[in-house]
Amino acid sequence: MAHLSDFAANPCGVRHCPPGRQGRLSDAPGARSIIESVTDLATRVAVARPTALRRAAPALLGYAAVRALGLVALAVWSAARGKSAYTLLTARWDSLWYARVAGGGYGYEVRLPNGDVHSDLAFFPLLPWLERLLASVGPLSYADAGFVVSLLTSLAAAWGIFAVVDHVYGRKEEGAKHGLGRAVAGDGRAGMWAVLLWAVLPVGIVQSMAYSESLFTALAAWSLYCVLTGRWVTAGGLALLAGLTRPVGLAVVAAVWAAAVTTFVCNRSTSVRNRSTTAANGAQQAAHAPAVPGHAPSRLLLGMLLAPLGAAGYVLWVGHRTGGGVLGYLDVQAGWRNGFDGGYAFARFVADKFTSFPSALAGLGLIIGVAAVIWLYVIGVRQGQPLPLLVYSGVVTALALCASSYFGSKPRLLLPAFPLLLPLALALARARASRSALVVGAVAVASALYGAFWLNGSGPP
């Protein structure tokens, strides 16, 4: 059965009819065989979606099991401390701000004794919109709706991550090129390990909270998949929605634009070479060359135009509402003592850890963690990850590490950067399945315990 990416690579499934023979299909030589091919294509397209879901099913079941383990650990730990696990997931920290926006719109702010102003305009609107929508059609509160959105979109994110990784490394020729071997290449194992690695991240419990990380990662992953498969308008639309979800939606926009510009340039170069070939060898050879799907300039341009509208629209609206103009949103972030300083404040924060011995261990851990993130990115470059993935994960990483405040939130801010996990997923796919399962299983238990400890302690700011 054909893989879904095969339809992206050649949605027509048949050769283009040469010029001069584009009359009625029944008049063309071989019309019967063409009609049979199209009929067979329709049958394959009809089962493409179920096939894609069945292919992703092991990864999604594994993801659900890991997240269920995390929730059980949180429930047991919270009960032992006399706390409500559900309250920790739905009515603490950012969850309260999102629910308040869903219930009363924007306009709420808190003025702190030191003069800082925490405004709800710092929170992008898509999650509150969805919370309000679900609450309006059922008996759910806004907090309940946020929890439901996170549960559903975390599964959508897991499927999107699988789709991206399976498209890049799941085909036999791609798997063999990256050392996966005949037994692994093409069986979806790399995608499954990527999903499980994303599930067992130390801050993976956030994926089940009424936060926007799961929603954003789902939109980002599927936008990247559409970019990789040439669905430019859909990619742009999903990037637009990602830009309405979190400020880091700029990373999705950058990935769409980088891929679109590169594709346009490559297609122009190919077109020039084809014209040279036509001049040298005659028009017949070029007439039979298959078209590149999804690369029509109009659709590519439309996708590029759609991509930034979400983030730009909200930022401009905030500027208009606050009277701060184009930079109004930055003023809102400054009220939270948040901004982008190239990592200077974070570097000082780490350096301060080395002023005493106990905290020096934490400082050393931070250095190792940052080095690991950078190392994974470099390995991804060396392994030839597609440009959209590198641009996306690079921008997410830069925005997370170079933010000037909320240093304890950096692991959470890195959560959407799933392409960083691809080198580890490939390593697990190359290893013996039982050994990989043992490693991931142990990490899943550790992650579940840490998540329960974390939320019952300081938790995500």
LOPAKE-113764 format. One record per residue (C-alpha): residue number from 1; residue in one letter; x negated, y negated, z. Coordinates in steps of 0.25 Angstrom, whole numbers. Each point is the difference from the previous one (the first is absolute). Layout:
N
+------+-------+-------+-------+-------+
! roke ! fivex !    px !    py !    pz !
+------+-------+-------+-------+-------+
!  NUM !     A !     X !     Y !     Z !
...
+------+-------+-------+-------+-------+
//
This chain:
461
+------+-------+-------+-------+-------+
! roke ! fivex !    px !    py !    pz !
+------+-------+-------+-------+-------+
!    1 !     M !     0 !     0 !     0 !
!    2 !     A !    -6 !   -14 !    -4 !
!    3 !     H !    -5 !    -9 !    11 !
!    4 !     L !     7 !   -13 !     2 !
!    5 !     S !   -13 !    -8 !    -4 !
!    6 !     D !     1 !     7 !   -14 !
!    7 !     F !    13 !    -7 !    -3 !
!    8 !     A !    -7 !   -13 !     4 !
!    9 !     A !   -11 !     3 !    -9 !
!   10 !     N !     9 !     3 !   -12 !
!   11 !     P !    14 !    -3 !     3 !
!   12 !     C !     4 !     3 !   -14 !
!   13 !     G !    -6 !    14 !    -1 !
!   14 !     V !     0 !     0 !   -15 !
!   15 !     R !    -9 !    -7 !   -10 !
!   16 !     H !     4 !   -13 !    -6 !
!   17 !     C !     6 !     0 !   -14 !
!   18 !     P !   -10 !    -6 !   -10 !
!   19 !     P !     4 !   -13 !    -7 !
!   20 !     G !     9 !     2 !   -12 !
!   21 !     R !     7 !    12 !     6 !
!   22 !     Q !     8 !    -7 !    11 !
!   23 !     G !    13 !     2 !    -7 !
!   24 !     R !    11 !     9 !     6 !
!   25 !     L !    -6 !    11 !     8 !
!   26 !     S !     8 !    11 !    -7 !
!   27 !     D !    -7 !    -5 !   -13 !
!   28 !     A !   -14 !     2 !     5 !
!   29 !     P !    -8 !    13 !    -2 !
!   30 !     G !     0 !     8 !    12 !
!   31 !     A !    12 !    -7 !     6 !
!   32 !     R !     5 !    13 !     6 !
!   33 !     S !   -13 !     3 !     8 !
!   34 !     I !     0 !   -15 !     4 !
!   35 !     I !    15 !     1 !     5 !
!   36 !     E !    -4 !    13 !     8 !
!   37 !     S !   -12 !    -7 !     6 !
!   38 !     V !     9 !   -11 !     5 !
!   39 !     T !    10 !     9 !     5 !
!   40 !     D !   -11 !     8 !     8 !
!   41 !     L !    -5 !   -14 !     5 !
!   42 !     A !    14 !    -3 !     5 !
!   43 !     T !     0 !    13 !     8 !
!   44 !     R !   -13 !    -3 !     6 !
!   45 !     V !     3 !   -14 !     4 !
!   46 !     A !    13 !     5 !     7 !
!   47 !     V !    -9 !     9 !     9 !
!   48 !     A !   -12 !   -10 !     1 !
!   49 !     R !     5 !    -7 !    13 !
!   50 !     P !     4 !    13 !     8 !
!   51 !     T !   -13 !     6 !    -5 !
!   52 !     A !    -8 !   -12 !     5 !
!   53 !     L !     7 !     1 !    14 !
!   54 !     R !    -2 !    15 !     0 !
!   55 !     R !   -15 !    -2 !    -2 !
!   56 !     A !     0 !   -10 !    11 !
!   57 !     A !     8 !     8 !    10 !
!   58 !     P !   -12 !     7 !     7 !
!   59 !     A !    -6 !   -14 !     3 !
!   60 !     L !    13 !    -6 !     4 !
!   61 !     L !     3 !    12 !     9 !
!   62 !     G !   -13 !    -1 !     6 !
!   63 !     Y !     1 !   -15 !     2 !
!   64 !     A !    14 !     1 !     7 !
!   65 !     A !    -6 !    11 !     9 !
!   66 !     V !   -12 !    -9 !     4 !
!   67 !     R !     9 !   -12 !     3 !
!   68 !     A !    10 !     9 !     8 !
!   69 !     L !   -12 !     4 !     8 !
!   70 !     G !    -3 !   -14 !     3 !
!   71 !     L !    14 !    -3 !     4 !
!   72 !     V !     1 !    12 !    10 !
!   73 !     A !   -13 !    -4 !     6 !
!   74 !     L !     4 !   -15 !     2 !
!   75 !     A !    14 !     5 !     6 !
!   76 !     V !    -7 !     9 !    10 !
!   77 !     W !   -11 !   -10 !     4 !
!   78 !     S !    10 !   -11 !     1 !
!   79 !     A !    10 !     8 !     9 !
!   80 !     A !   -12 !     3 !     9 !
!   81 !     R !    -2 !   -15 !     2 !
!   82 !     G !    15 !    -3 !     1 !
!   83 !     K !     0 !    -7 !   -13 !
!   84 !     S !     9 !     1 !   -12 !
!   85 !     A !    -7 !     5 !   -13 !
!   86 !     Y !    11 !    -5 !    -8 !
!   87 !     T !    -1 !   -14 !     6 !
!   88 !     L !   -15 !     0 !    -3 !
!   89 !     L !     3 !     4 !   -15 !
!   90 !     T !    11 !   -10 !    -2 !
!   91 !     A !     0 !   -12 !    10 !
!   92 !     R !   -14 !    -4 !     3 !
!   93 !     W !   -10 !   -10 !    -7 !
!   94 !     D !     3 !    -3 !   -14 !
!   95 !     S !    12 !     9 !     0 !
!   96 !     L !     7 !   -11 !     8 !
!   97 !     W !    -3 !   -11 !   -10 !
!   98 !     Y !     5 !     8 !   -12 !
!   99 !     A !    13 !     3 !     7 !
!  100 !     R !     2 !   -14 !     5 !
!  101 !     V !    -2 !    -5 !   -15 !
!  102 !     A !    10 !    11 !    -5 !
!  103 !     G !    10 !    -5 !    10 !
!  104 !     G !    -1 !   -15 !     0 !
!  105 !     G !    -9 !    -4 !   -12 !
!  106 !     Y !   -12 !    -8 !     1 !
!  107 !     G !    -2 !   -12 !    10 !
!  108 !     Y !    -5 !     7 !    13 !
!  109 !     E !   -13 !    -4 !     6 !
!  110 !     V !    -7 !     1 !    13 !
!  111 !     R !    -9 !   -11 !     6 !
!  112 !     L !   -11 !     5 !     9 !
!  113 !     P !    -6 !    -8 !    11 !
!  114 !     N !   -13 !    -2 !    -8 !
!  115 !     G !     7 !    -7 !   -11 !
!  116 !     D !     1 !    12 !   -10 !
!  117 !     V !    13 !     1 !    -7 !
!  118 !     H !     4 !    14 !    -4 !
!  119 !     S !    11 !    -1 !   -11 !
!  120 !     D !     8 !    11 !    -6 !
!  121 !     L !    -4 !    -6 !   -14 !
!  122 !     A !   -13 !     8 !     1 !
!  123 !     F !     8 !    13 !    -3 !
!  124 !     F !     4 !     3 !   -14 !
!  125 !     P !    15 !     3 !    -3 !
!  126 !     L !     2 !    13 !    -7 !
!  127 !     L !     0 !     9 !    13 !
!  128 !     P !    10 !   -10 !     7 !
!  129 !     W !     8 !     0 !   -13 !
!  130 !     L !     1 !    15 !     0 !
!  131 !     E !     3 !     1 !    15 !
!  132 !     R !    12 !   -10 !    -2 !
!  133 !     L !     5 !     8 !   -12 !
!  134 !     L !     0 !    14 !     8 !
!  135 !     A !     6 !    -7 !    12 !
!  136 !     S !    11 !    -6 !    -8 !
!  137 !     V !     4 !    14 !    -6 !
!  138 !     G !    -1 !     8 !    12 !
!  139 !     P !     0 !     1 !    15 !
!  140 !     L !   -15 !    -3 !     1 !
!  141 !     S !    -6 !   -11 !     8 !
!  142 !     Y !   -11 !    -8 !    -7 !
!  143 !     A !   -10 !     7 !     8 !
!  144 !     D !     6 !    14 !    -4 !
!  145 !     A !     0 !    -5 !   -15 !
!  146 !     G !   -14 !    -3 !     1 !
!  147 !     F !    -4 !    14 !     5 !
!  148 !     V !     8 !     6 !   -11 !
!  149 !     V !    -7 !    -8 !   -10 !
!  150 !     S !   -13 !     4 !     5 !
!  151 !     L !     3 !    15 !     0 !
!  152 !     L !     5 !     0 !   -14 !
!  153 !     T !   -10 !    -9 !    -6 !
!  154 !     S !   -11 !     7 !     7 !
!  155 !     L !     4 !    13 !    -7 !
!  156 !     A !     1 !    -9 !   -13 !
!  157 !     A !   -14 !    -5 !     3 !
!  158 !     A !    -5 !    14 !     2 !
!  159 !     W !     6 !     4 !   -13 !
!  160 !     G !    -6 !   -12 !    -7 !
!  161 !     I !   -14 !     3 !     5 !
!  162 !     F !     1 !    15 !    -5 !
!  163 !     A !     5 !    -5 !   -13 !
!  164 !     V !   -12 !   -10 !    -2 !
!  165 !     V !   -10 !    10 !     5 !
!  166 !     D !     6 !    12 !    -8 !
!  167 !     H !     0 !    -9 !   -13 !
!  168 !     V !   -15 !    -3 !     2 !
!  169 !     Y !    -5 !    13 !     5 !
!  170 !     G !    11 !    10 !    -2 !
!  171 !     R !    -2 !     3 !   -15 !
!  172 !     K !   -10 !    11 !    -2 !
!  173 !     E !   -10 !    -7 !    -8 !
!  174 !     E !     0 !   -12 !    10 !
!  175 !     G !    -1 !    10 !    12 !
!  176 !     A !   -12 !     8 !    -7 !
!  177 !     K !    -7 !   -13 !    -3 !
!  178 !     H !     0 !    -3 !    15 !
!  179 !     G !    -5 !    13 !     4 !
!  180 !     L !    13 !     6 !     5 !
!  181 !     G !    -1 !    13 !    -9 !
!  182 !     R !     9 !     8 !    -7 !
!  183 !     A !     7 !     6 !    12 !
!  184 !     V !     4 !   -14 !     5 !
!  185 !     A !     1 !    -9 !   -12 !
!  186 !     G !    14 !    -3 !    -4 !
!  187 !     D !     7 !     7 !    12 !
!  188 !     G !     3 !   -14 !     7 !
!  189 !     R !    -9 !     4 !    12 !
!  190 !     A !    -8 !   -14 !     0 !
!  191 !     G !    13 !    -7 !     0 !
!  192 !     M !     5 !     8 !    12 !
!  193 !     W !   -13 !    -2 !     8 !
!  194 !     A !     1 !   -15 !    -3 !
!  195 !     V !    14 !    -1 !     6 !
!  196 !     L !    -3 !     8 !    12 !
!  197 !     L !   -12 !    -8 !     3 !
!  198 !     W !     8 !   -13 !    -1 !
!  199 !     A !    10 !     7 !    10 !
!  200 !     V !   -11 !     3 !    10 !
!  201 !     L !    -6 !   -13 !     1 !
!  202 !     P !    -3 !    -5 !    14 !
!  203 !     V !    11 !   -11 !    -1 !
!  204 !     G !     9 !     9 !    -9 !
!  205 !     I !    11 !    -1 !    11 !
!  206 !     V !     3 !   -14 !    -6 !
!  207 !     Q !     5 !     7 !   -12 !
!  208 !     S !    12 !     4 !     8 !
!  209 !     M !     2 !   -14 !     7 !
!  210 !     A !    10 !   -11 !    -5 !
!  211 !     Y !   -12 !    -7 !    -6 !
!  212 !     S !    -2 !    -3 !   -15 !
!  213 !     E !   -13 !     8 !    -2 !
!  214 !     S !     8 !    12 !    -5 !
!  215 !     L !     9 !    -8 !    -9 !
!  216 !     F !   -12 !    -8 !    -6 !
!  217 !     T !    -8 !    13 !    -2 !
!  218 !     A !    11 !     7 !    -8 !
!  219 !     L !     2 !   -12 !    -9 !
!  220 !     A !   -15 !    -2 !    -2 !
!  221 !     A !    -3 !    15 !    -3 !
!  222 !     W !    12 !     1 !   -10 !
!  223 !     S !    -5 !   -13 !    -7 !
!  224 !     L !   -14 !     6 !    -1 !
!  225 !     Y !     6 !    12 !    -6 !
!  226 !     C !     8 !    -7 !   -10 !
!  227 !     V !   -12 !    -8 !    -4 !
!  228 !     L !    -8 !    13 !    -2 !
!  229 !     T !    11 !     5 !    -9 !
!  230 !     G !     2 !   -12 !    -8 !
!  231 !     R !    14 !    -4 !     6 !
!  232 !     W !    -4 !   -15 !     1 !
!  233 !     V !    14 !    -6 !     2 !
!  234 !     T !     3 !    10 !    12 !
!  235 !     A !   -14 !    -3 !     5 !
!  236 !     G !     2 !   -15 !     0 !
!  237 !     G !    14 !     2 !     7 !
!  238 !     L !    -5 !     8 !    11 !
!  239 !     A !   -12 !    -9 !     2 !
!  240 !     L !    10 !   -11 !     1 !
!  241 !     L !     7 !     7 !    11 !
!  242 !     A !   -13 !     3 !     7 !
!  243 !     G !    -3 !   -15 !     0 !
!  244 !     L !    13 !    -2 !     7 !
!  245 !     T !    -4 !    10 !    11 !
!  246 !     R !   -14 !    -4 !     5 !
!  247 !     P !   -10 !   -11 !    -3 !
!  248 !     V !    -9 !    12 !    -5 !
!  249 !     G !     9 !     1 !   -12 !
!  250 !     L !   -10 !    -8 !    -7 !
!  251 !     A !    -8 !    13 !    -1 !
!  252 !     V !    10 !     6 !    -8 !
!  253 !     V !     1 !   -12 !    -9 !
!  254 !     A !   -15 !     0 !    -2 !
!  255 !     A !     0 !    15 !    -4 !
!  256 !     V !    12 !    -2 !   -10 !
!  257 !     W !    -7 !   -12 !    -6 !
!  258 !     A !   -14 !     6 !     0 !
!  259 !     A !     5 !    12 !    -7 !
!  260 !     A !     9 !    -8 !   -10 !
!  261 !     V !   -11 !    -9 !    -4 !
!  262 !     T !   -10 !    12 !    -2 !
!  263 !     T !    10 !     8 !    -8 !
!  264 !     F !     3 !   -12 !    -9 !
!  265 !     V !   -15 !    -2 !    -3 !
!  266 !     C !    -2 !    14 !    -2 !
!  267 !     N !    12 !     1 !    -9 !
!  268 !     R !    -5 !   -12 !    -8 !
!  269 !     S !   -13 !     7 !    -2 !
!  270 !     T !     6 !    13 !    -4 !
!  271 !     S !     9 !    -8 !   -10 !
!  272 !     V !   -13 !    -7 !    -6 !
!  273 !     R !    -7 !    14 !    -1 !
!  274 !     N !    13 !     6 !    -6 !
!  275 !     R !     0 !   -11 !   -11 !
!  276 !     S !   -14 !     2 !    -3 !
!  277 !     T !     3 !    15 !    -1 !
!  278 !     T !    12 !    -2 !    -9 !
!  279 !     A !    -9 !    -9 !    -9 !
!  280 !     A !   -10 !    11 !    -1 !
!  281 !     N !     8 !    12 !    -1 !
!  282 !     G !    14 !    -4 !    -5 !
!  283 !     A !    13 !    -3 !     6 !
!  284 !     Q !     5 !    14 !     1 !
!  285 !     Q !    -9 !     4 !    12 !
!  286 !     A !     5 !   -12 !     8 !
!  287 !     A !    14 !     2 !    -4 !
!  288 !     H !     0 !    14 !     8 !
!  289 !     A !    -7 !    -6 !    12 !
!  290 !     P !     9 !     1 !    12 !
!  291 !     A !     4 !   -13 !     7 !
!  292 !     V !    -4 !    -2 !    14 !
!  293 !     P !    12 !     1 !     9 !
!  294 !     G !     4 !   -12 !    10 !
!  295 !     H !   -11 !    -9 !    -6 !
!  296 !     A !     9 !    -9 !    -9 !
!  297 !     P !    -4 !   -14 !     3 !
!  298 !     S !    14 !    -5 !     3 !
!  299 !     R !     2 !    10 !    11 !
!  300 !     L !   -14 !    -1 !     5 !
!  301 !     L !     2 !   -15 !     1 !
!  302 !     L !    13 !     1 !     7 !
!  303 !     G !    -6 !     9 !    10 !
!  304 !     M !   -11 !   -10 !     3 !
!  305 !     L !    10 !   -11 !     1 !
!  306 !     L !     9 !     8 !    10 !
!  307 !     A !   -11 !     4 !     9 !
!  308 !     P !    -3 !   -13 !     8 !
!  309 !     L !    14 !    -5 !     0 !
!  310 !     G !     4 !     6 !    14 !
!  311 !     A !   -12 !    -5 !     8 !
!  312 !     A !    -1 !   -13 !    -8 !
!  313 !     G !    15 !    -3 !     2 !
!  314 !     Y !     0 !     3 !    15 !
!  315 !     V !   -13 !    -8 !     3 !
!  316 !     L !     6 !   -12 !    -8 !
!  317 !     W !    13 !     1 !     7 !
!  318 !     V !    -7 !     0 !    13 !
!  319 !     G !    -8 !   -13 !    -4 !
!  320 !     H !    13 !    -7 !    -4 !
!  321 !     R !     7 !     4 !    13 !
!  322 !     T !   -11 !    -5 !     9 !
!  323 !     G !    -4 !   -12 !    -9 !
!  324 !     G !   -14 !     5 !    -1 !
!  325 !     G !     0 !     2 !   -15 !
!  326 !     V !    -8 !    11 !    -7 !
!  327 !     L !    -8 !     2 !    13 !
!  328 !     G !    12 !     0 !     9 !
!  329 !     Y !    -1 !    15 !     3 !
!  330 !     L !   -15 !    -1 !     4 !
!  331 !     D !     5 !   -10 !    10 !
!  332 !     V !    10 !    10 !     5 !
!  333 !     Q !   -11 !    11 !     1 !
!  334 !     A !    -9 !   -10 !     7 !
!  335 !     G !    10 !    -1 !    11 !
!  336 !     W !    -2 !    14 !     3 !
!  337 !     R !   -15 !    -3 !     0 !
!  338 !     N !    -1 !     9 !   -13 !
!  339 !     G !    -8 !    -3 !   -13 !
!  340 !     F !   -11 !     4 !    -9 !
!  341 !     D !   -14 !    -4 !     4 !
!  342 !     G !    -8 !    11 !    -8 !
!  343 !     G !    -2 !     9 !    13 !
!  344 !     Y !    -8 !   -11 !     8 !
!  345 !     A !    10 !     1 !    12 !
!  346 !     F !     0 !    15 !     0 !
!  347 !     A !   -15 !     1 !    -1 !
!  348 !     R !    -1 !    -9 !    13 !
!  349 !     F !    11 !     9 !     6 !
!  350 !     V !    -9 !    12 !    -2 !
!  351 !     A !   -13 !    -7 !     4 !
!  352 !     D !     7 !    -4 !    13 !
!  353 !     K !     2 !    15 !     3 !
!  354 !     F !   -15 !     2 !     2 !
!  355 !     T !    -1 !   -10 !    12 !
!  356 !     S !     3 !    11 !    10 !
!  357 !     F !    -2 !    15 !     0 !
!  358 !     P !    14 !     6 !     0 !
!  359 !     S !     5 !    -9 !   -11 !
!  360 !     A !   -13 !     2 !    -8 !
!  361 !     L !     6 !    14 !    -3 !
!  362 !     A !    12 !    -6 !    -6 !
!  363 !     G !    -8 !   -10 !    -8 !
!  364 !     L !    -8 !    12 !    -5 !
!  365 !     G !    13 !     7 !    -4 !
!  366 !     L !     5 !   -12 !    -7 !
!  367 !     I !   -13 !    -1 !    -8 !
!  368 !     I !     1 !    15 !    -4 !
!  369 !     G !    14 !    -2 !    -4 !
!  370 !     V !    -2 !   -11 !    -9 !
!  371 !     A !   -12 !     7 !    -6 !
!  372 !     A !     8 !    12 !    -3 !
!  373 !     V !    11 !    -8 !    -7 !
!  374 !     I !   -10 !    -7 !    -9 !
!  375 !     W !    -7 !    14 !    -2 !
!  376 !     L !    13 !     6 !    -5 !
!  377 !     Y !     2 !   -12 !    -9 !
!  378 !     V !   -13 !     2 !    -6 !
!  379 !     I !     2 !    15 !    -2 !
!  380 !     G !    13 !    -3 !    -7 !
!  381 !     V !    -8 !    -9 !   -10 !
!  382 !     R !   -10 !    10 !    -2 !
!  383 !     Q !    10 !    11 !    -2 !
!  384 !     G !     7 !    -8 !   -11 !
!  385 !     Q !    13 !    -4 !     6 !
!  386 !     P !     9 !    -8 !   -10 !
!  387 !     L !    -2 !   -15 !     1 !
!  388 !     P !    14 !    -2 !     5 !
!  389 !     L !    -3 !     8 !    12 !
!  390 !     L !   -13 !    -6 !     3 !
!  391 !     V !     6 !   -14 !    -1 !
!  392 !     Y !    11 !     3 !     9 !
!  393 !     S !    -8 !     7 !    11 !
!  394 !     G !   -11 !   -11 !    -1 !
!  395 !     V !    10 !   -11 !     2 !
!  396 !     V !     7 !     7 !    11 !
!  397 !     T !   -13 !     3 !     7 !
!  398 !     A !    -5 !   -15 !    -2 !
!  399 !     L !    13 !    -6 !     6 !
!  400 !     A !     0 !     9 !    12 !
!  401 !     L !   -15 !    -1 !     3 !
!  402 !     C !    -1 !   -15 !    -2 !
!  403 !     A !    12 !    -4 !     7 !
!  404 !     S !    -4 !   -10 !    11 !
!  405 !     S !     9 !     6 !    11 !
!  406 !     Y !     7 !    12 !     6 !
!  407 !     F !   -12 !     9 !    -1 !
!  408 !     G !     7 !    11 !     7 !
!  409 !     S !    10 !     0 !   -12 !
!  410 !     K !   -11 !     3 !   -10 !
!  411 !     P !     2 !    15 !    -1 !
!  412 !     R !    15 !    -2 !    -2 !
!  413 !     L !    -3 !   -11 !   -11 !
!  414 !     L !    -8 !    11 !    -7 !
!  415 !     L !    11 !    10 !     0 !
!  416 !     P !     5 !    -3 !   -14 !
!  417 !     A !   -14 !     2 !    -6 !
!  418 !     F !     2 !    14 !    -3 !
!  419 !     P !   -10 !     1 !   -12 !
!  420 !     L !   -11 !    -1 !    11 !
!  421 !     L !     4 !    14 !     4 !
!  422 !     L !    -2 !     6 !   -14 !
!  423 !     P !   -14 !     4 !     2 !
!  424 !     L !     4 !     8 !    12 !
!  425 !     A !    12 !     6 !    -7 !
!  426 !     L !    -9 !     5 !   -11 !
!  427 !     A !   -10 !     6 !    10 !
!  428 !     L !    11 !     8 !     7 !
!  429 !     A !     5 !     5 !   -14 !
!  430 !     R !   -13 !     5 !    -3 !
!  431 !     A !    -2 !     7 !    14 !
!  432 !     R !     7 !    14 !     4 !
!  433 !     A !    15 !    -3 !     2 !
!  434 !     S !     0 !     7 !    14 !
!  435 !     R !   -12 !    -9 !     4 !
!  436 !     S !     7 !   -13 !    -5 !
!  437 !     A !    13 !     4 !     7 !
!  438 !     L !    -8 !     2 !    13 !
!  439 !     V !    -7 !   -13 !    -1 !
!  440 !     V !    13 !    -8 !    -3 !
!  441 !     G !     8 !     7 !    10 !
!  442 !     A !   -10 !    -3 !    11 !
!  443 !     V !     0 !   -15 !    -4 !
!  444 !     A !    15 !     0 !    -1 !
!  445 !     V !     1 !     4 !    15 !
!  446 !     A !   -10 !   -10 !     4 !
!  447 !     S !     7 !   -11 !    -8 !
!  448 !     A !    14 !     4 !     6 !
!  449 !     L !    -6 !    -1 !    14 !
!  450 !     Y !    -7 !   -13 !    -3 !
!  451 !     G !    12 !    -6 !    -6 !
!  452 !     A !     8 !     3 !    13 !
!  453 !     F !   -11 !    -6 !     9 !
!  454 !     W !    -1 !   -12 !    -9 !
!  455 !     L !    15 !    -4 !     0 !
!  456 !     N !     1 !     3 !    15 !
!  457 !     G !   -12 !    -9 !     2 !
!  458 !     S !    -4 !   -13 !    -8 !
!  459 !     G !     7 !     4 !   -13 !
!  460 !     P !    -1 !    -7 !   -13 !
!  461 !     P !     1 !   -16 !     2 !
+------+-------+-------+-------+-------+
//
